[in-house]
Amino acid sequence: MAKNLTTKILEAHLVEGELVPGTDIALKVDHTLLQDATGTMAILEFMAMGVERVKVELAAQYIDHNLLQTDNRNADDHVFLMTAAQRFGVHLSKPGNGVSHQVHLERFGVPGKVLLGADSHTPSAAGLSMLAIGAGGLDVAMAMAGRPFHLPCPRVMGVRLTGRLPAWVSAKDVILEMLRRHTVKGAVGKVIEYYGPGVETLSATDRATIGNMGTELGATSSLFPSDRRTREFLESQGRGACWIPLSADPDATYDEYDEIDLSGVEPLIACPSSPDNVVPVREVKGTKVDQVIVGSSVNSSFRDLMTVCRILEGRRIAPHVSFNINPGSRQVLENVADQGGFLMLLTAGAQIHQPGCLGCIGMGQAPGTGQVSLRTFPRNFPGRSGTRDDRVYLCSPETAAAAGVFGEITDPRRLGELMSWPGVTNPDRYLTDDSGIIFPLPPGEAEKVEIVTGPNIIPFPQFEELPEELTASVIIKVSDNISTDTIMPAGNKVLPFRSNIPAISEFVFNQLDPDFPGRARTAGNGVVAGGENYGQGSSREHAALAPRYLGIRAKLAKSFARIHKANLINFGILPLTFKDPADYDRINQGDTVRFRGLRRLVASGAVEIPLEVNGRELLFLLQVSGRERRELVAGGALNLVKKGTE
């Protein structure tokens, strides 16, 4: 029987279950990825398991998010991560070496492998035909300890690409077209697999852009074949020996289909404040732009930055525009400099920053009040930039550069009046330098390393098991598409507390309701009510861990985003969905709710969970696996691991 590529990779890594969409499966993990916003807690969780050395082929820890050292906390955490990486056999990418996704693509990615990363944009590795999946830190820590990764078996959406992108249109416009068609929840529970003759026209870094932002569709992952373009990139990195050919069988079938004629794609832009609020650039042309940022976790490759350099060559950025460049890696920076791009940017008036996430995670670069910011980032959720009521648009490097030249949102095809299309391609051979990577020590030497913990690193909190009876208060009620940024904000004010759960819990729902932590503590036990696609966005497990610390025992929603639902279960929070969505209107903030026989119902496999609200019984659905039920009863996955009964 003909198979698609996703099925082939899943079959090769399947250790539990059957490939039936929606059922629980477990995969062997080859590579793991941590970044510093998630890695400190994940390393603490790994240490709590008592494992002496990582048990995957390759584990990597990146320091790319929390680069601002405004006090001791980030610097202390960096030392903790460095020493822990040496102790446990993890590759460590130092501050300034680059964003995890770009560096992993350059130096570590291997076609056909399964990569599990504590970052929702881990599917950037689709650029090298890896089945790369974002997850919470605890799931990654467990994979590092040699345990398989559990997830619902995904459906596979096949997207056939034909044609070739026209001038001034790039891969960013392709994924924006997908978001325009399918929305931020259109690919929940799916892997998006791209195939067809148009695939070969896209470079590995083009594919990485599409894979990165597939996350914004809610997708479990995205995937491209491993072909001559994959080999071309690996050889340019001096890693050609890693290449193997991989593709779907000629007559492969998919659970769903879509098709994009690349030649018909036009410049697109996501308007405030959601990645799926997509329109053609021409529809919002003329909007004054105050800030432009190119780079960070997506569109930060050589091709993307060098395209901007060529557009700005010999020109000046509009006087009122702040134009920023965030390279994806030091390698990108070195190669752009080697091609003369540095001088083009500097003479045009651009600001060049160190390789890192920076403004993408709210670490600086916040726009001013009422200002319009064009970014090549993957997300524009409300307030993520660090500015309340921000006006952030998402666009391609070409559209960003055009805004820099003209000072307003401009269809980049207008640049054709000033110059020829740059047509930048990736180098045949990159300048490479791995001095920014600390490679693992041999086991004998690693055992002698002392892990250094600063005063801000607090041990993982202990959580109680699920009780039989539970009375709780509705601490907050929220609407549809609430992101993890809204639940647990990022930025330079909050993220330094990432390894201190008591401190970071004070910021839960800070954007919507600064009084939430106080009310939750007063209530003792609490629940949160939400709408559709609750918990979309970042994989940060703090959006589950910090509410659990404050006493949240259940979340009631119309539907959940995949990673957040898994994180809730990991920390013993019940993810309950309304059986009748109309019941959402029957619950309000401040209501008292009662669960009776809760532990017995969860343990016995009950799907329907009754909940008494203001004297009226409402029914909720608990759609989880048997393993997840055991985790919920135990009060969280780590409790179950410590018991040795998982």
C-alpha positions as CSV (number, residue, x, y, z in Angstrom):
1,M,0.0,0.0,0.0
2,A,1.4,3.4,-1.0
3,K,2.3,5.6,2.0
4,N,2.8,9.3,2.6
5,L,6.1,10.4,4.1
6,T,4.6,11.3,7.5
7,T,3.3,7.7,7.8
8,K,6.7,6.3,6.9
9,I,8.5,8.3,9.6
10,L,5.8,7.6,12.2
11,E,6.0,3.8,11.5
12,A,9.8,3.8,11.8
13,H,9.5,5.4,15.2
14,L,6.3,3.9,16.6
15,V,6.8,2.0,19.9
16,E,3.2,2.0,21.2
17,G,-0.2,2.1,19.6
18,E,-1.5,2.0,16.1
19,L,-1.5,4.7,13.5
20,V,-5.2,5.4,13.8
21,P,-5.9,9.2,13.9
22,G,-6.9,10.4,17.4
23,T,-5.7,7.3,19.3
24,D,-2.8,7.5,21.7
25,I,0.6,6.6,20.2
26,A,4.2,6.7,21.5
27,L,7.2,7.6,19.4
28,K,10.9,7.0,19.8
29,V,12.6,10.4,19.9
30,D,16.0,10.9,18.1
31,H,16.8,14.6,18.9
32,T,15.6,16.9,21.7
33,L,15.7,20.7,21.7
34,L,15.5,23.0,24.6
35,Q,15.8,26.8,24.8
36,D,16.5,28.9,27.8
37,A,13.0,30.1,28.4
38,T,11.8,26.4,28.7
39,G,15.1,24.7,29.4
40,T,15.8,25.7,33.0
41,M,12.5,24.1,34.2
42,A,13.0,21.1,31.8
43,I,16.5,20.4,33.2
44,L,15.1,20.6,36.8
45,E,12.5,18.1,35.8
46,F,15.1,15.9,34.2
47,M,17.2,16.1,37.3
48,A,14.1,15.1,39.4
49,M,14.0,11.8,37.5
50,G,17.5,10.8,38.7
51,V,18.9,10.0,35.3
52,E,22.7,10.3,35.0
53,R,23.0,11.1,31.2
54,V,20.7,11.8,28.3
55,K,19.5,8.8,26.3
56,V,18.7,10.3,22.9
57,E,21.0,10.4,19.9
58,L,21.4,14.2,20.2
59,A,20.2,16.6,22.9
60,A,20.7,20.3,22.3
61,Q,20.2,23.3,24.7
62,Y,20.1,26.8,23.2
63,I,20.5,30.1,25.0
64,D,18.6,32.3,22.6
65,H,15.6,33.9,24.4
66,N,16.7,35.5,27.6
67,L,19.8,37.4,26.4
68,L,19.1,40.6,28.3
69,Q,21.2,40.6,31.5
70,T,19.5,43.4,33.5
71,D,20.4,41.7,36.8
72,N,21.9,38.4,38.0
73,R,19.0,36.1,37.1
74,N,19.5,35.4,33.4
75,A,23.3,35.2,33.8
76,D,22.8,32.7,36.7
77,D,20.4,30.6,34.7
78,H,22.9,30.6,31.7
79,V,25.6,29.2,34.0
80,F,23.1,26.6,35.3
81,L,22.3,25.5,31.8
82,M,25.9,25.3,30.7
83,T,27.0,23.2,33.7
84,A,23.9,21.0,33.5
85,A,24.6,20.4,29.8
86,Q,28.1,19.4,30.5
87,R,27.0,17.1,33.3
88,F,24.3,15.3,31.4
89,G,25.8,15.1,27.8
90,V,23.9,17.9,26.1
91,H,25.2,20.1,23.3
92,L,25.0,23.7,24.4
93,S,24.7,26.7,22.0
94,K,26.0,29.8,23.8
95,P,24.3,33.2,24.0
96,G,24.8,35.0,20.7
97,N,25.3,31.8,18.7
98,G,21.8,31.9,17.3
99,V,18.1,31.0,17.5
100,S,17.5,27.3,18.2
101,H,15.6,26.6,15.0
102,Q,18.2,28.2,12.7
103,V,21.2,26.6,14.4
104,H,19.6,23.2,14.6
105,L,18.9,23.4,10.9
106,E,22.5,24.4,10.2
107,R,24.5,22.1,12.4
108,F,22.4,19.2,13.7
109,G,19.3,18.4,11.7
110,V,19.1,15.0,9.9
111,P,16.4,13.9,7.5
112,G,13.9,11.3,8.7
113,K,14.6,11.8,12.4
114,V,12.0,12.7,15.1
115,L,12.9,15.9,16.9
116,L,11.0,16.9,20.0
117,G,11.5,20.5,21.2
118,A,10.3,22.5,24.1
119,D,9.5,25.3,21.7
120,S,6.3,25.4,19.6
121,H,8.3,26.4,16.5
122,T,10.4,23.3,16.5
123,P,8.7,22.2,13.2
124,S,11.1,24.6,11.5
125,A,13.2,21.5,11.1
126,A,10.7,20.5,8.3
127,G,13.3,22.3,6.2
128,L,15.5,19.2,6.5
129,S,12.6,16.7,6.4
130,M,12.6,16.0,10.1
131,L,9.3,15.2,11.8
132,A,9.8,17.9,14.4
133,I,7.2,18.4,17.1
134,G,6.8,21.1,19.8
135,A,6.0,20.0,23.3
136,G,6.1,21.1,26.9
137,G,9.4,20.9,28.8
138,L,8.4,17.9,30.9
139,D,7.6,15.9,27.8
140,V,11.1,16.8,26.4
141,A,12.8,16.0,29.7
142,M,11.1,12.6,29.7
143,A,12.3,12.0,26.2
144,M,15.9,13.0,27.2
145,A,15.5,10.3,29.9
146,G,14.8,7.7,27.3
147,R,11.1,7.6,27.5
148,P,8.9,7.7,24.3
149,F,6.8,10.7,23.5
150,H,3.0,10.2,23.7
151,L,0.6,12.1,21.5
152,P,-2.7,11.6,19.7
153,C,-2.0,10.1,16.3
154,P,-2.3,12.9,13.8
155,R,-4.3,13.1,10.6
156,V,-2.2,14.0,7.5
157,M,-3.1,17.0,5.3
158,G,-1.4,16.7,1.9
159,V,-0.8,20.1,0.3
160,R,0.3,19.8,-3.3
161,L,2.5,22.6,-4.6
162,T,2.8,23.5,-8.2
163,G,4.4,26.3,-10.1
164,R,7.1,28.7,-8.9
165,L,6.9,31.8,-6.7
166,P,7.0,35.1,-8.8
167,A,9.4,37.9,-8.1
168,W,8.9,39.8,-4.8
169,V,7.0,36.9,-3.3
170,S,8.6,34.4,-0.9
171,A,7.9,31.4,1.4
172,K,6.4,33.7,4.1
173,D,3.6,34.5,1.7
174,V,3.0,30.7,1.2
175,I,2.4,30.1,4.9
176,L,0.3,33.3,5.2
177,E,-1.8,31.9,2.4
178,M,-2.3,28.7,4.4
179,L,-3.3,30.8,7.4
180,R,-5.7,32.8,5.3
181,R,-7.4,29.6,4.2
182,H,-7.3,27.5,7.3
183,T,-7.1,29.9,10.4
184,V,-5.2,29.4,13.6
185,K,-7.1,26.2,14.5
186,G,-7.5,24.7,11.0
187,A,-4.7,22.2,11.4
188,V,-5.1,21.1,15.0
189,G,-4.4,17.4,15.3
190,K,-2.7,17.3,11.8
191,V,0.6,17.0,10.2
192,I,0.8,19.2,7.0
193,E,2.8,17.4,4.4
194,Y,3.9,19.3,1.3
195,Y,4.4,17.5,-2.0
196,G,4.2,18.0,-5.7
197,P,6.4,19.7,-8.4
198,G,6.5,23.1,-6.7
199,V,8.3,21.7,-3.7
200,E,11.6,21.5,-5.6
201,T,11.5,25.3,-6.2
202,L,11.8,25.9,-2.5
203,S,15.1,25.9,-0.7
204,A,15.7,24.2,2.7
205,T,15.4,27.6,4.5
206,D,12.2,28.4,2.5
207,R,10.7,25.2,3.8
208,A,11.9,26.0,7.3
209,T,9.9,29.2,7.2
210,I,6.8,27.3,6.1
211,G,7.3,24.6,8.8
212,N,8.0,27.2,11.5
213,M,4.7,29.0,11.0
214,G,2.7,25.8,10.5
215,T,2.6,25.9,14.2
216,E,0.3,29.0,13.9
217,L,-2.2,26.7,12.1
218,G,-2.3,24.6,15.2
219,A,-0.5,21.8,13.4
220,T,1.3,19.0,15.2
221,S,4.1,19.4,12.6
222,S,4.8,20.1,9.0
223,L,6.9,18.0,6.6
224,F,8.7,18.3,3.3
225,P,10.5,15.5,1.4
226,S,14.3,15.1,1.5
227,D,15.4,15.7,-2.1
228,R,18.2,17.4,-4.0
229,R,17.4,20.8,-2.3
230,T,17.8,19.1,1.1
231,R,21.1,17.6,0.0
232,E,22.2,20.9,-1.4
233,F,21.8,22.6,2.0
234,L,23.5,19.8,4.0
235,E,26.4,19.9,1.6
236,S,26.7,23.7,1.9
237,Q,27.0,23.1,5.7
238,G,29.7,20.5,5.2
239,R,27.3,17.8,6.4
240,G,26.4,16.1,3.1
241,A,27.0,12.6,4.6
242,C,23.8,13.1,6.7
243,W,21.6,13.2,3.6
244,I,19.2,10.4,2.7
245,P,16.4,10.6,0.1
246,L,12.9,10.5,1.6
247,S,9.5,11.1,-0.1
248,A,5.9,9.9,-0.2
249,D,5.2,7.0,-2.5
250,P,3.9,8.1,-5.9
251,D,0.3,7.0,-5.3
252,A,0.2,8.0,-1.6
253,T,-3.0,9.2,-0.1
254,Y,-3.8,11.8,2.6
255,D,-6.6,12.3,5.1
256,E,-7.2,15.8,3.6
257,Y,-6.0,17.7,0.6
258,D,-5.2,21.2,-0.5
259,E,-3.3,22.7,-3.4
260,I,-1.4,25.9,-3.9
261,D,-0.2,27.2,-7.3
262,L,2.9,29.1,-6.2
263,S,2.9,31.2,-9.3
264,G,-0.5,32.7,-8.2
265,V,0.6,33.6,-4.6
266,E,0.8,37.4,-4.0
267,P,2.4,39.4,-1.2
268,L,0.3,38.9,2.0
269,I,0.3,40.4,5.4
270,A,-1.3,39.3,8.8
271,C,-3.0,42.3,10.4
272,P,-3.3,42.9,14.1
273,S,-3.7,40.8,16.2
274,S,-3.7,37.3,15.0
275,P,-1.5,35.3,12.5
276,D,-4.6,34.3,10.5
277,N,-5.9,37.9,10.0
278,V,-4.4,37.8,6.5
279,V,-5.1,40.1,3.6
280,P,-3.2,41.0,0.4
281,V,-0.6,43.8,1.2
282,R,-2.2,45.9,-1.5
283,E,-5.4,46.2,0.7
284,V,-3.6,47.9,3.5
285,K,-1.0,49.9,1.5
286,G,-0.4,53.4,2.6
287,T,-0.5,52.7,6.3
288,K,2.3,54.6,8.0
289,V,4.9,52.3,9.5
290,D,7.0,53.2,12.6
291,Q,9.0,50.1,13.2
292,V,10.3,47.2,11.1
293,I,12.0,44.0,12.4
294,V,13.4,41.3,10.2
295,G,14.6,38.1,11.7
296,S,14.4,36.3,15.0
297,S,12.8,32.7,15.0
298,V,11.7,32.9,11.3
299,N,12.9,34.6,8.2
300,S,16.3,35.1,9.7
301,S,18.3,32.9,7.3
302,F,21.0,34.1,4.9
303,R,18.6,34.3,2.0
304,D,16.0,36.4,3.9
305,L,18.6,38.9,5.3
306,M,20.6,39.2,2.2
307,T,17.4,39.9,0.2
308,V,16.8,42.9,2.6
309,C,20.4,44.0,2.1
310,R,20.1,44.1,-1.6
311,I,16.8,46.0,-1.5
312,L,18.4,48.6,0.8
313,E,21.7,48.8,-1.0
314,G,22.3,52.4,-2.0
315,R,19.1,53.6,-0.3
316,R,18.2,55.2,3.0
317,I,15.5,54.0,5.3
318,A,12.6,56.4,5.7
319,P,13.6,58.9,8.5
320,H,10.7,58.1,10.8
321,V,11.2,54.3,10.6
322,S,13.2,52.3,13.2
323,F,14.5,49.4,11.1
324,N,16.0,46.4,13.0
325,I,17.8,43.2,11.9
326,N,17.8,40.1,14.2
327,P,20.0,37.5,12.5
328,G,19.0,33.8,13.1
329,S,22.6,32.7,13.9
330,R,26.1,33.9,14.0
331,Q,26.7,31.8,10.9
332,V,24.1,33.9,9.1
333,L,25.7,37.1,10.4
334,E,29.2,36.0,9.2
335,N,28.0,35.0,5.7
336,V,25.9,38.2,5.3
337,A,29.0,40.2,6.3
338,D,31.2,38.2,3.9
339,Q,28.9,39.2,1.1
340,G,29.1,42.9,2.0
341,G,25.6,43.0,3.5
342,F,26.7,44.6,6.7
343,L,27.7,47.8,5.0
344,M,24.5,47.9,3.0
345,L,22.5,47.8,6.2
346,L,24.6,50.2,8.1
347,T,24.6,52.9,5.3
348,A,20.9,52.5,4.9
349,G,20.4,53.3,8.6
350,A,19.4,49.8,9.9
351,Q,20.1,48.7,13.5
352,I,21.8,45.3,13.6
353,H,21.3,43.2,16.8
354,Q,22.9,40.0,18.1
355,P,21.5,36.7,16.9
356,G,18.6,35.7,19.1
357,C,14.8,35.8,19.6
358,L,14.8,39.3,21.1
359,G,11.5,41.1,20.2
360,C,9.8,37.9,19.1
361,I,9.5,36.9,22.7
362,G,9.1,40.4,24.0
363,M,12.7,40.8,25.0
364,G,13.1,44.4,24.0
365,Q,12.1,46.1,20.7
366,A,8.6,46.9,22.0
367,P,6.9,49.5,19.7
368,G,5.7,52.8,21.0
369,T,2.1,53.7,21.9
370,G,-0.1,53.5,18.9
371,Q,2.8,52.7,16.6
372,V,2.6,50.3,13.7
373,S,5.3,47.6,13.7
374,L,5.9,45.3,10.7
375,R,7.7,42.1,11.7
376,T,8.8,38.9,9.9
377,F,8.0,37.1,13.2
378,P,5.6,34.1,13.4
379,R,3.1,35.7,16.0
380,N,1.3,38.9,16.6
381,F,-0.9,38.0,19.6
382,P,-2.1,41.0,21.6
383,G,0.5,42.4,23.8
384,R,3.2,39.9,22.9
385,S,5.4,42.7,21.7
386,G,5.6,44.1,25.2
387,T,3.2,47.0,24.4
388,R,-0.4,47.0,25.4
389,D,-2.8,47.5,22.4
390,D,0.0,47.0,20.0
391,R,-0.4,47.2,16.2
392,V,1.8,44.4,14.9
393,Y,1.7,43.1,11.4
394,L,3.4,39.9,10.1
395,C,5.0,40.0,6.6
396,S,7.8,38.7,4.4
397,P,11.3,40.2,4.3
398,E,10.4,41.8,0.9
399,T,7.4,43.5,2.4
400,A,9.4,44.6,5.4
401,A,12.1,46.1,3.3
402,A,9.6,47.9,1.1
403,A,8.1,49.5,4.2
404,G,11.6,50.6,5.2
405,V,12.2,52.3,1.8
406,F,8.8,53.9,1.5
407,G,7.9,54.5,5.2
408,E,4.5,52.9,4.8
409,I,3.0,49.5,4.1
410,T,3.8,48.9,0.4
411,D,3.3,46.0,-2.0
412,P,6.9,44.9,-2.5
413,R,6.3,44.6,-6.2
414,R,6.4,48.4,-6.3
415,L,10.2,48.0,-5.7
416,G,10.4,46.8,-9.2
417,E,10.1,50.4,-10.3
418,L,13.4,51.1,-8.5
419,M,15.5,48.0,-9.1
420,S,15.6,44.5,-10.5
421,W,14.4,41.6,-8.3
422,P,17.5,40.6,-6.2
423,G,16.9,36.8,-6.6
424,V,19.2,36.0,-3.7
425,T,20.1,32.3,-3.3
426,N,21.9,30.5,-0.5
427,P,25.6,30.0,-0.8
428,D,27.1,26.8,-2.3
429,R,29.2,26.6,0.8
430,Y,28.6,28.5,4.0
431,L,31.3,29.9,6.3
432,T,30.9,27.7,9.3
433,D,32.3,28.0,12.9
434,D,31.2,25.9,15.8
435,S,33.1,27.8,18.5
436,G,29.7,29.0,19.8
437,I,28.7,25.4,20.6
438,I,30.0,23.5,23.7
439,F,30.0,19.8,22.8
440,P,29.3,17.1,25.4
441,L,32.1,15.8,27.6
442,P,32.9,12.0,27.8
443,P,30.9,10.3,30.5
444,G,33.9,10.0,32.9
445,E,34.6,13.7,32.7
446,A,31.0,14.7,32.8
447,E,30.5,13.0,36.1
448,K,32.9,15.4,37.7
449,V,31.0,18.6,36.6
450,E,29.3,20.5,39.4
451,I,25.9,22.0,38.4
452,V,25.8,25.6,39.5
453,T,22.4,26.9,40.7
454,G,21.8,30.5,41.4
455,P,19.4,31.9,44.1
456,N,16.6,32.3,41.5
457,I,16.5,28.5,40.7
458,I,13.8,27.0,42.9
459,P,13.2,23.2,43.1
460,F,10.2,21.8,41.2
461,P,7.1,22.2,43.3
462,Q,5.3,19.2,44.8
463,F,1.6,18.7,43.8
464,E,-1.2,16.8,45.5
465,E,-3.0,13.9,43.9
466,L,-6.5,14.3,42.5
467,P,-9.1,14.3,45.3
468,E,-12.4,12.3,45.3
469,E,-14.4,15.5,46.0
470,L,-13.5,19.0,44.9
471,T,-15.2,22.3,45.5
472,A,-13.7,25.2,43.6
473,S,-14.3,28.8,42.3
474,V,-14.3,30.0,38.7
475,I,-11.4,32.4,39.0
476,I,-11.7,33.8,35.4
477,K,-13.8,33.4,32.3
478,V,-12.1,34.1,28.9
479,S,-13.1,34.0,25.3
480,D,-11.9,32.1,22.2
481,N,-8.3,31.7,21.0
482,I,-6.7,32.7,24.3
483,S,-2.9,32.2,23.8
484,T,-0.3,31.0,26.3
485,D,1.1,34.5,26.0
486,T,-2.1,35.8,27.5
487,I,-2.1,33.1,30.2
488,M,1.6,33.4,31.1
489,P,3.2,36.5,29.5
490,A,6.8,36.5,28.3
491,G,9.2,39.5,28.0
492,N,12.1,40.8,30.0
493,K,10.0,41.4,33.1
494,V,8.6,37.9,33.4
495,L,10.9,35.4,31.8
496,P,13.8,35.8,34.3
497,F,11.6,34.1,36.8
498,R,11.2,31.0,34.5
499,S,13.0,28.7,37.1
500,N,11.1,30.2,40.1
501,I,7.5,29.1,39.9
502,P,6.3,31.0,43.1
503,A,7.6,34.2,41.6
504,I,6.4,33.7,38.0
505,S,3.0,32.7,39.1
506,E,2.3,36.3,40.1
507,F,2.1,37.2,36.4
508,V,-0.6,34.6,35.4
509,F,-3.3,36.4,33.3
510,N,-1.5,39.7,34.0
511,Q,-2.7,41.2,30.7
512,L,-6.3,40.5,31.3
513,D,-6.7,40.5,35.0
514,P,-3.8,41.4,37.3
515,D,-5.8,40.3,40.4
516,F,-6.0,36.7,39.2
517,P,-3.2,35.3,41.3
518,G,-4.6,36.9,44.5
519,R,-8.1,35.5,43.9
520,A,-6.7,32.1,43.0
521,R,-4.7,31.9,46.2
522,T,-7.7,33.1,48.3
523,A,-10.0,30.5,46.7
524,G,-7.6,27.6,47.4
525,N,-9.0,25.5,44.6
526,G,-9.9,27.1,41.3
527,V,-11.1,26.5,37.7
528,V,-10.7,28.6,34.5
529,A,-13.5,28.8,31.9
530,G,-12.5,29.4,28.3
531,G,-13.7,29.2,24.7
532,E,-12.4,27.6,21.5
533,N,-8.7,26.8,20.9
534,Y,-7.8,27.6,24.5
535,G,-4.0,27.8,25.0
536,Q,-2.9,28.3,21.4
537,G,0.6,29.5,20.7
538,S,3.8,29.0,22.6
539,S,4.7,25.6,24.1
540,R,5.7,27.2,27.5
541,E,4.6,24.8,30.2
542,H,4.6,27.7,32.7
543,A,1.1,28.5,31.3
544,A,0.0,25.3,33.0
545,L,2.5,24.9,35.8
546,A,2.0,28.4,37.3
547,P,-1.8,28.2,37.4
548,R,-1.4,24.7,39.0
549,Y,0.8,26.3,41.6
550,L,-1.9,28.8,42.3
551,G,-4.5,26.0,42.9
552,I,-6.1,25.7,39.5
553,R,-7.4,22.1,39.3
554,A,-9.5,22.2,36.1
555,K,-9.9,24.2,32.9
556,L,-13.3,24.2,31.2
557,A,-13.1,25.1,27.5
558,K,-14.9,24.5,24.2
559,S,-11.6,23.1,22.8
560,F,-7.9,23.1,23.6
561,A,-4.8,23.6,21.6
562,R,-2.7,20.4,21.5
563,I,0.5,21.4,23.4
564,H,-1.3,23.2,26.1
565,K,-3.7,20.3,26.7
566,A,-0.8,18.0,27.1
567,N,0.9,20.4,29.5
568,L,-2.3,20.7,31.6
569,I,-2.3,16.9,32.0
570,N,1.4,16.8,32.8
571,F,0.7,19.0,35.9
572,G,-2.5,17.4,37.0
573,I,-5.0,20.0,35.7
574,L,-8.2,18.4,34.2
575,P,-8.8,19.6,30.6
576,L,-12.6,19.4,30.3
577,T,-14.5,20.4,27.3
578,F,-18.2,21.4,27.3
579,K,-20.4,18.6,26.1
580,D,-22.9,21.3,25.2
581,P,-21.1,24.4,24.0
582,A,-24.1,26.5,25.0
583,D,-23.2,25.7,28.7
584,Y,-20.3,28.1,28.3
585,D,-22.9,30.9,28.8
586,R,-24.1,29.3,32.1
587,I,-20.7,29.7,33.8
588,N,-19.4,33.0,35.1
589,Q,-16.5,34.3,37.0
590,G,-17.0,33.9,40.8
591,D,-19.3,30.8,40.5
592,T,-18.8,27.9,42.9
593,V,-18.5,24.5,41.2
594,R,-18.5,21.0,42.7
595,F,-17.1,17.7,41.5
596,R,-18.4,14.6,43.2
597,G,-16.6,11.2,42.9
598,L,-14.0,12.9,40.7
599,R,-11.1,10.7,41.3
600,R,-13.2,7.5,40.8
601,L,-14.6,8.9,37.6
602,V,-11.2,9.8,36.1
603,A,-9.6,6.5,37.2
604,S,-12.5,4.4,35.9
605,G,-12.3,5.8,32.3
606,A,-15.5,7.9,32.5
607,V,-15.7,10.3,29.5
608,E,-18.6,12.3,30.9
609,I,-17.7,14.3,34.0
610,P,-20.7,16.0,35.8
611,L,-20.1,19.3,37.4
612,E,-22.5,21.1,39.7
613,V,-22.6,24.9,38.9
614,N,-24.9,27.0,41.0
615,G,-27.0,24.0,41.9
616,R,-27.3,22.9,38.3
617,E,-25.5,19.9,36.8
618,L,-23.5,20.4,33.6
619,L,-21.7,17.7,31.7
620,F,-18.1,17.9,30.5
621,L,-16.0,15.6,28.4
622,L,-12.6,14.2,29.5
623,Q,-11.1,13.0,26.3
624,V,-7.7,11.6,27.4
625,S,-5.9,8.3,27.1
626,G,-5.5,5.7,29.9
627,R,-2.0,6.8,30.6
628,E,-3.1,10.4,30.9
629,R,-5.8,9.4,33.3
630,R,-3.2,7.8,35.5
631,E,-1.2,11.1,35.4
632,L,-4.2,13.1,36.3
633,V,-5.1,10.9,39.3
634,A,-1.4,11.0,40.5
635,G,-1.5,14.8,40.4
636,G,0.9,15.0,37.4
637,A,3.2,13.0,35.2
638,L,6.3,13.6,37.3
639,N,4.5,12.2,40.4
640,L,3.7,9.1,38.3
641,V,7.3,8.7,37.2
642,K,8.6,9.0,40.7
643,K,6.2,6.2,41.8
644,G,7.5,4.0,39.0
645,T,4.0,3.2,37.9
646,E,3.7,5.1,34.7
